[in-house]
Amino acid sequence: MFNFRPGAGAVVAADSKNAVAAVDDALLNSVRMYASIIEATTRSDLPANQSQKLLASMTESLNSVVKGRGEMVATIRHLAAIKAQSNFAPDNYGCPEGWDVLAGAAPAGEKRQIAKLEPTRA
């Protein structure tokens, strides 16, 4: 069993929620910027190849934010798996019911198992 200091779980949980919310805000602002670029370029004399460069660049930016958010979700899932094997196991820090902390996808009708994590020794 992993043993963490009291209060550490609540801090990590709050920071995780704040981090996801910040990425979601960044994504929303990026989408607004994307829309603004489209509106501005369609009402201008900007050549199509120039607006294409803008849209391609903005699309890459959005894809990067979404990919980063996915990695953050994976990190939170891993944190939840660690929590399940720690002194915080009985505590709920606000994860919604059904949060998938289970490792691997099981075929329909089969039960999935929580990943067993081994403590690392430095």
N, CA, C and O atoms as a DFTB+ gen file, in Angstrom:
488 C
 N C O
     1  1       0.849      -1.175       0.000
     2  2       0.000       0.000       0.000
     3  2       0.896       1.240       0.000
     4  3       1.921       1.299       0.679
     5  1       0.470       2.220      -0.784
     6  2       1.164       3.505      -0.802
     7  2       0.628       4.350       0.344
     8  3      -0.573       4.344       0.615
     9  1       1.517       5.077       1.017
    10  2       1.107       5.866       2.166
    11  2       1.475       7.330       1.930
    12  3       2.649       7.672       1.790
    13  1       0.452       8.190       1.888
    14  2       0.649       9.612       1.621
    15  2       0.288      10.438       2.846
    16  3      -0.490      10.002       3.695
    17  1       0.861      11.637       2.932
    18  2       0.564      12.549       4.033
    19  2      -0.902      12.981       3.991
    20  3      -1.481      13.108       2.912
    21  1      -1.501      13.206       5.159
    22  2      -2.877      13.708       5.190
    23  2      -2.984      15.028       4.424
    24  3      -2.104      15.884       4.517
    25  1      -4.039      15.177       3.690
    26  2      -4.275      16.403       2.941
    27  2      -3.709      16.393       1.537
    28  3      -4.145      17.174       0.691
    29  1      -2.744      15.523       1.272
    30  2      -2.112      15.506      -0.058
    31  2      -3.119      15.133      -1.151
    32  3      -3.083      15.694      -2.246
    33  1      -3.997      14.210      -0.861
    34  2      -4.990      13.787      -1.859
    35  2      -5.917      14.915      -2.259
    36  3      -6.231      15.082      -3.437
    37  1      -6.356      15.691      -1.277
    38  2      -7.252      16.811      -1.563
    39  2      -6.549      17.880      -2.398
    40  3      -7.160      18.487      -3.278
    41  1      -5.276      18.106      -2.123
    42  2      -4.515      19.102      -2.885
    43  2      -4.350      18.652      -4.328
    44  3      -4.577      19.430      -5.255
    45  1      -3.953      17.395      -4.520
    46  2      -3.766      16.866      -5.876
    47  2      -5.100      16.869      -6.634
    48  3      -5.142      17.213      -7.815
    49  1      -6.175      16.489      -5.962
    50  2      -7.488      16.473      -6.609
    51  2      -7.903      17.878      -7.046
    52  3      -8.371      18.067      -8.169
    53  1      -7.734      18.856      -6.169
    54  2      -8.109      20.241      -6.502
    55  2      -7.247      20.775      -7.647
    56  3      -7.757      21.421      -8.562
    57  1      -5.946      20.505      -7.595
    58  2      -5.063      20.961      -8.666
    59  2      -5.396      20.280      -9.988
    60  3      -5.310      20.903     -11.047
    61  1      -5.772      19.015      -9.932
    62  2      -6.160      18.291     -11.152
    63  2      -7.398      18.914     -11.782
    64  3      -7.446      19.130     -12.993
    65  1      -8.399      19.199     -10.954
    66  2      -9.624      19.830     -11.464
    67  2      -9.319      21.204     -12.060
    68  3      -9.827      21.555     -13.124
    69  1      -8.484      21.975     -11.361
    70  2      -8.124      23.304     -11.860
    71  2      -7.352      23.228     -13.171
    72  3      -7.558      24.047     -14.067
    73  1      -6.471      22.252     -13.281
    74  2      -5.674      22.103     -14.502
    75  2      -6.557      21.746     -15.688
    76  3      -6.389      22.307     -16.770
    77  1      -7.496      20.822     -15.506
    78  2      -8.403      20.451     -16.597
    79  2      -9.275      21.647     -16.975
    80  3      -9.500      21.903     -18.158
    81  1      -9.762      22.370     -15.984
    82  2     -10.583      23.553     -16.263
    83  2      -9.787      24.602     -17.038
    84  3     -10.323      25.247     -17.939
    85  1      -8.514      24.772     -16.693
    86  2      -7.674      25.745     -17.394
    87  2      -7.461      25.337     -18.849
    88  3      -7.488      26.180     -19.744
    89  1      -7.251      24.051     -19.080
    90  2      -7.087      23.570     -20.461
    91  2      -8.387      23.745     -21.231
    92  3      -8.370      24.139     -22.397
    93  1      -9.514      23.455     -20.589
    94  2     -10.808      23.649     -21.249
    95  2     -11.027      25.124     -21.604
    96  3     -11.536      25.435     -22.681
    97  1     -10.643      26.027     -20.701
    98  2     -10.742      27.466     -20.992
    99  2      -9.845      27.841     -22.162
   100  3     -10.241      28.607     -23.041
   101  1      -8.629      27.293     -22.166
   102  2      -7.710      27.568     -23.280
   103  2      -8.284      27.045     -24.584
   104  3      -8.180      27.706     -25.618
   105  1      -8.881      25.881     -24.546
   106  2      -9.491      25.309     -25.745
   107  2     -10.658      26.169     -26.230
   108  3     -10.787      26.425     -27.427
   109  1     -11.500      26.610     -25.309
   110  2     -12.623      27.470     -25.673
   111  2     -12.142      28.781     -26.285
   112  3     -12.687      29.231     -27.293
   113  1     -11.135      29.390     -25.690
   114  2     -10.580      30.629     -26.242
   115  2      -9.943      30.392     -27.609
   116  3     -10.028      31.249     -28.489
   117  1      -9.311      29.246     -27.792
   118  2      -8.720      28.917     -29.082
   119  2      -9.791      28.744     -30.160
   120  3      -9.619      29.182     -31.298
   121  1     -10.880      28.110     -29.791
   122  2     -11.979      27.937     -30.747
   123  2     -12.580      29.293     -31.121
   124  3     -12.922      29.524     -32.281
   125  1     -12.706      30.170     -30.156
   126  2     -13.194      31.530     -30.443
   127  2     -12.237      32.242     -31.394
   128  3     -12.671      32.918     -32.327
   129  1     -10.927      32.090     -31.155
   130  2      -9.937      32.700     -32.031
   131  2     -10.046      32.122     -33.441
   132  3      -9.960      32.855     -34.427
   133  1     -10.233      30.817     -33.529
   134  2     -10.393      30.135     -34.812
   135  2     -11.577      30.735     -35.578
   136  3     -11.474      31.042     -36.765
   137  1     -12.696      30.894     -34.878
   138  2     -13.883      31.480     -35.511
   139  2     -13.620      32.912     -35.952
   140  3     -14.052      33.326     -37.028
   141  1     -12.916      33.662     -35.127
   142  2     -12.586      35.049     -35.478
   143  2     -11.701      35.118     -36.717
   144  3     -11.883      35.981     -37.574
   145  1     -10.749      34.206     -36.801
   146  2      -9.880      34.158     -37.984
   147  2     -10.704      33.880     -39.234
   148  3     -10.513      34.530     -40.262
   149  1     -11.612      32.924     -39.152
   150  2     -12.459      32.598     -40.313
   151  2     -13.295      33.808     -40.710
   152  3     -13.359      34.162     -41.887
   153  1     -13.937      34.445     -39.729
   154  2     -14.753      35.614     -40.033
   155  2     -13.921      36.732     -40.651
   156  3     -14.343      37.352     -41.627
   157  1     -12.755      36.990     -40.095
   158  2     -11.906      38.074     -40.597
   159  2     -11.392      37.780     -41.999
   160  3     -11.380      38.666     -42.853
   161  1     -10.971      36.560     -42.241
   162  2     -10.383      36.248     -43.550
   163  2     -11.432      36.125     -44.656
   164  3     -11.144      36.419     -45.817
   165  1     -12.633      35.697     -44.307
   166  2     -13.660      35.593     -45.353
   167  2     -14.189      36.952     -45.771
   168  3     -14.767      37.089     -46.849
   169  1     -14.000      37.949     -44.934
   170  2     -14.464      39.304     -45.253
   171  2     -13.312      40.203     -45.697
   172  3     -13.410      41.429     -45.639
   173  1     -12.224      39.581     -46.140
   174  2     -11.066      40.364     -46.561
   175  2     -10.653      39.946     -47.972
   176  3     -11.248      39.060     -48.586
   177  1      -9.643      40.600     -48.443
   178  2      -9.089      40.248     -49.752
   179  2      -7.869      39.347     -49.595
   180  3      -7.045      39.246     -50.503
   181  1      -7.759      38.703     -48.456
   182  2      -6.623      37.830     -48.202
   183  2      -6.661      36.645     -49.168
   184  3      -7.692      35.984     -49.299
   185  1      -5.550      36.377     -49.841
   186  2      -5.523      35.241     -50.767
   187  2      -5.780      33.922     -50.026
   188  3      -5.430      33.767     -48.856
   189  1      -6.388      33.001     -50.727
   190  2      -6.761      31.714     -50.139
   191  2      -5.559      30.974     -49.557
   192  3      -5.678      30.302     -48.532
   193  1      -4.390      31.096     -50.215
   194  2      -3.232      30.380     -49.683
   195  2      -2.787      30.945     -48.334
   196  3      -2.263      30.207     -47.499
   197  1      -2.987      32.229     -48.116
   198  2      -2.637      32.829     -46.827
   199  2      -3.624      32.415     -45.731
   200  3      -3.220      32.085     -44.616
   201  1      -4.916      32.435     -46.057
   202  2      -5.896      32.010     -45.049
   203  2      -5.744      30.515     -44.760
   204  3      -5.981      30.069     -43.637
   205  1      -5.348      29.748     -45.772
   206  2      -5.121      28.314     -45.557
   207  2      -3.998      28.088     -44.554
   208  3      -4.095      27.210     -43.696
   209  1      -2.932      28.880     -44.662
   210  2      -1.819      28.765     -43.710
   211  2      -2.290      29.070     -42.292
   212  3      -1.908      28.386     -41.342
   213  1      -3.125      30.106     -42.156
   214  2      -3.664      30.441     -40.830
   215  2      -4.516      29.307     -40.267
   216  3      -4.359      28.910     -39.113
   217  1      -5.418      28.793     -41.100
   218  2      -6.316      27.737     -40.637
   219  2      -5.549      26.461     -40.303
   220  3      -5.860      25.789     -39.320
   221  1      -4.564      26.130     -41.104
   222  2      -3.765      24.927     -40.831
   223  2      -3.003      25.080     -39.515
   224  3      -2.945      24.151     -38.709
   225  1      -2.424      26.250     -39.311
   226  2      -1.681      26.499     -38.079
   227  2      -2.604      26.447     -36.866
   228  3      -2.261      25.857     -35.842
   229  1      -3.763      27.058     -36.985
   230  2      -4.712      27.080     -35.875
   231  2      -5.230      25.675     -35.592
   232  3      -5.411      25.304     -34.432
   233  1      -5.465      24.901     -36.626
   234  2      -5.922      23.523     -36.444
   235  2      -4.882      22.704     -35.693
   236  3      -5.221      21.929     -34.798
   237  1      -3.613      22.876     -36.059
   238  2      -2.537      22.184     -35.339
   239  2      -2.531      22.578     -33.868
   240  3      -2.353      21.739     -32.986
   241  1      -2.729      23.863     -33.622
   242  2      -2.764      24.351     -32.247
   243  2      -3.904      23.695     -31.469
   244  3      -3.706      23.230     -30.347
   245  1      -5.086      23.659     -32.059
   246  2      -6.237      23.039     -31.387
   247  2      -5.983      21.556     -31.132
   248  3      -6.274      21.045     -30.050
   249  1      -5.440      20.873     -32.136
   250  2      -5.151      19.448     -31.975
   251  2      -4.156      19.215     -30.844
   252  3      -4.279      18.247     -30.094
   253  1      -3.180      20.092     -30.721
   254  2      -2.189      19.963     -29.649
   255  2      -2.830      20.139     -28.273
   256  3      -2.505      19.410     -27.336
   257  1      -3.732      21.094     -28.154
   258  2      -4.417      21.315     -26.876
   259  2      -5.266      20.095     -26.519
   260  3      -5.253      19.638     -25.376
   261  1      -6.000      19.572     -27.495
   262  2      -6.856      18.407     -27.240
   263  2      -5.998      17.195     -26.884
   264  3      -6.346      16.435     -25.980
   265  1      -4.885      17.010     -27.584
   266  2      -3.994      15.889     -27.273
   267  2      -3.421      16.050     -25.865
   268  3      -3.367      15.086     -25.101
   269  1      -2.996      17.256     -25.525
   270  2      -2.471      17.506     -24.185
   271  2      -3.510      17.256     -23.109
   272  3      -3.193      16.745     -22.036
   273  1      -4.757      17.618     -23.399
   274  2      -5.837      17.366     -22.442
   275  2      -6.020      15.870     -22.238
   276  3      -6.249      15.411     -21.119
   277  1      -5.919      15.118     -23.318
   278  2      -6.026      13.660     -23.222
   279  2      -4.925      13.068     -22.360
   280  3      -5.166      12.147     -21.580
   281  1      -3.721      13.595     -22.499
   282  2      -2.608      13.124     -21.674
   283  2      -2.850      13.480     -20.207
   284  3      -2.505      12.710     -19.311
   285  1      -3.441      14.644     -19.972
   286  2      -3.754      15.048     -18.601
   287  2      -4.802      14.099     -18.005
   288  3      -4.691      13.702     -16.845
   289  1      -5.802      13.740     -18.787
   290  2      -6.826      12.792     -18.329
   291  2      -6.179      11.443     -18.010
   292  3      -6.527      10.807     -17.015
   293  1      -5.244      11.009     -18.845
   294  2      -4.539       9.752     -18.578
   295  2      -3.755       9.834     -17.270
   296  3      -3.703       8.868     -16.509
   297  1      -3.157      10.974     -17.019
   298  2      -2.414      11.177     -15.767
   299  2      -3.357      11.086     -14.573
   300  3      -3.030      10.457     -13.566
   301  1      -4.520      11.709     -14.684
   302  2      -5.493      11.683     -13.589
   303  2      -5.992      10.254     -13.366
   304  3      -6.187       9.833     -12.226
   305  1      -6.197       9.518     -14.442
   306  2      -6.626       8.125     -14.319
   307  2      -5.549       7.325     -13.564
   308  3      -5.866       6.500     -12.708
   309  1      -4.284       7.578     -13.891
   310  2      -3.190       6.885     -13.203
   311  2      -3.147       7.286     -11.723
   312  3      -2.940       6.443     -10.850
   313  1      -3.343       8.577     -11.454
   314  2      -3.399       9.025     -10.060
   315  2      -4.518       8.310      -9.297
   316  3      -4.342       7.928      -8.140
   317  1      -5.662       8.134      -9.951
   318  2      -6.793       7.459      -9.307
   319  2      -6.461       5.998      -9.021
   320  3      -6.864       5.458      -7.991
   321  1      -5.725       5.356      -9.932
   322  2      -5.321       3.971      -9.700
   323  2      -4.354       3.886      -8.520
   324  3      -4.427       2.954      -7.719
   325  1      -3.458       4.851      -8.417
   326  2      -2.535       4.896      -7.276
   327  2      -3.315       5.120      -5.981
   328  3      -3.057       4.463      -4.973
   329  1      -4.272       6.056      -6.015
   330  2      -5.103       6.346      -4.838
   331  2      -5.823       5.086      -4.362
   332  3      -5.944       4.852      -3.159
   333  1      -6.300       4.275      -5.307
   334  2      -7.043       3.064      -4.951
   335  2      -6.188       2.073      -4.167
   336  3      -6.721       1.196      -3.487
   337  1      -4.875       2.206      -4.257
   338  2      -3.971       1.299      -3.554
   339  2      -3.208       2.029      -2.443
   340  3      -2.103       1.638      -2.066
   341  1      -3.824       3.092      -1.932
   342  2      -3.143       3.894      -0.917
   343  2      -4.017       4.050       0.322
   344  3      -5.132       3.533       0.403
   345  1      -3.466       4.781       1.275
   346  2      -4.229       5.089       2.482
   347  2      -5.425       5.994       2.179
   348  3      -6.284       6.177       3.042
   349  1      -5.500       6.564       0.975
   350  2      -6.636       7.409       0.575
   351  2      -7.747       6.623      -0.113
   352  3      -8.746       7.213      -0.524
   353  1      -7.598       5.314      -0.248
   354  2      -8.566       4.508      -0.999
   355  2     -10.026       4.783      -0.618
   356  3     -10.865       4.895      -1.512
   357  1     -10.359       4.897       0.667
   358  2     -11.771       5.112       0.999
   359  2     -12.265       6.535       0.753
   360  3     -13.470       6.783       0.773
   361  1     -11.349       7.466       0.524
   362  2     -11.729       8.870       0.369
   363  2     -12.190       9.168      -1.055
   364  3     -11.675       8.606      -2.022
   365  1     -13.167      10.059      -1.163
   366  2     -13.626      10.515      -2.477
   367  2     -13.308      11.998      -2.570
   368  3     -13.766      12.797      -1.755
   369  1     -12.523      12.351      -3.566
   370  2     -12.119      13.741      -3.742
   371  2     -12.902      14.438      -4.839
   372  3     -12.465      15.462      -5.362
   373  1     -14.060      13.887      -5.190
   374  2     -14.922      14.553      -6.145
   375  2     -14.894      14.003      -7.542
   376  3     -15.482      14.596      -8.447
   377  1     -14.221      12.872      -7.751
   378  2     -14.270      12.266      -9.089
   379  2     -15.702      11.808      -9.340
   380  3     -16.339      11.220      -8.465
   381  1     -16.201      12.084     -10.545
   382  2     -17.568      11.650     -10.828
   383  2     -17.685      10.132     -10.789
   384  3     -16.721       9.418     -11.062
   385  1     -18.865       9.652     -10.449
   386  2     -19.108       8.215     -10.444
   387  2     -18.819       7.660     -11.836
   388  3     -19.124       8.294     -12.846
   389  1     -18.236       6.489     -11.874
   390  2     -17.942       5.863     -13.157
   391  2     -16.623       6.289     -13.763
   392  3     -16.300       5.863     -14.872
   393  1     -15.839       7.125     -13.071
   394  2     -14.522       7.528     -13.595
   395  2     -13.737       6.261     -13.815
   396  3     -13.569       5.458     -12.897
   397  1     -13.258       6.077     -15.019
   398  2     -12.611       4.831     -15.410
   399  2     -11.169       4.800     -14.939
   400  3     -10.272       5.307     -15.613
   401  1     -10.953       4.200     -13.774
   402  2      -9.590       4.050     -13.274
   403  2      -9.105       2.623     -13.517
   404  3      -8.026       2.229     -13.074
   405  1      -9.911       1.880     -14.216
   406  2      -9.562       0.487     -14.440
   407  2      -8.618       0.368     -15.617
   408  3      -8.739       1.093     -16.605
   409  1      -7.701      -0.530     -15.506
   410  2      -6.688      -0.688     -16.551
   411  2      -7.190      -1.616     -17.641
   412  3      -7.747      -2.678     -17.366
   413  1      -6.986      -1.205     -18.868
   414  2      -7.302      -2.044     -20.010
   415  2      -8.781      -2.158     -20.285
   416  3      -9.605      -1.954     -19.394
   417  1      -9.109      -2.476     -21.486
   418  2     -10.503      -2.664     -21.876
   419  2     -10.820      -4.153     -21.829
   420  3     -10.078      -4.975     -22.367
   421  1     -11.907      -4.481     -21.193
   422  2     -12.322      -5.873     -21.119
   423  2     -13.422      -6.114     -22.138
   424  3     -14.234      -5.227     -22.402
   425  1     -13.454      -7.305     -22.710
   426  2     -14.556      -7.628     -23.618
   427  2     -15.889      -7.523     -22.886
   428  3     -15.939      -7.613     -21.659
   429  1     -16.957      -7.336     -23.635
   430  2     -18.285      -7.177     -23.045
   431  2     -18.578      -8.334     -22.101
   432  3     -18.330      -9.496     -22.425
   433  1     -19.100      -8.005     -20.949
   434  2     -19.491      -9.016     -19.975
   435  2     -18.377      -9.445     -19.038
   436  3     -18.643     -10.118     -18.042
   437  1     -17.140      -9.076     -19.328
   438  2     -16.034      -9.444     -18.452
   439  2     -15.703      -8.291     -17.527
   440  3     -15.814      -7.121     -17.894
   441  1     -15.300      -8.641     -16.330
   442  2     -14.930      -7.631     -15.339
   443  2     -13.494      -7.180     -15.587
   444  3     -12.613      -7.992     -15.871
   445  1     -13.273      -5.869     -15.476
   446  2     -11.916      -5.346     -15.604
   447  2     -11.281      -5.277     -14.226
   448  3     -11.980      -5.163     -13.218
   449  1      -9.986      -5.344     -14.184
   450  2      -9.247      -5.328     -12.934
   451  2      -8.515      -4.006     -12.773
   452  3      -8.055      -3.417     -13.751
   453  1      -8.408      -3.541     -11.531
   454  2      -7.626      -2.340     -11.247
   455  2      -6.157      -2.699     -11.404
   456  3      -5.700      -3.736     -10.922
   457  1      -5.432      -1.835     -12.079
   458  2      -4.003      -2.069     -12.291
   459  2      -3.300      -2.138     -10.952
   460  3      -3.539      -1.310     -10.073
   461  1      -2.442      -3.116     -10.800
   462  2      -1.649      -3.228      -9.579
   463  2      -0.351      -2.465      -9.801
   464  3       0.420      -2.775     -10.710
   465  1      -0.127      -1.488      -8.977
   466  2       1.050      -0.641      -9.092
   467  2       2.040      -1.016      -8.016
   468  3       1.672      -1.216      -6.859
   469  1       3.275      -1.107      -8.394
   470  2       4.320      -1.445      -7.446
   471  2       5.068      -0.191      -7.057
   472  3       5.408       0.613      -7.924
   473  1       5.335       0.001      -5.764
   474  2       6.126       1.176      -5.367
   475  2       7.525       1.075      -5.957
   476  3       8.098      -0.012      -6.030
   477  1       8.061       2.191      -6.370
   478  2       9.421       2.192      -6.897
   479  2      10.374       2.543      -5.777
   480  3      10.041       3.323      -4.885
   481  1      11.515       1.987      -5.824
   482  2      12.537       2.253      -4.820
   483  2      13.656       3.054      -5.480
   484  3      14.158       2.675      -6.538
   485  1      14.039       4.149      -4.860
   486  2      15.104       4.999      -5.429
   487  2      16.459       4.522      -4.977
   488  3      17.476       5.108      -5.350
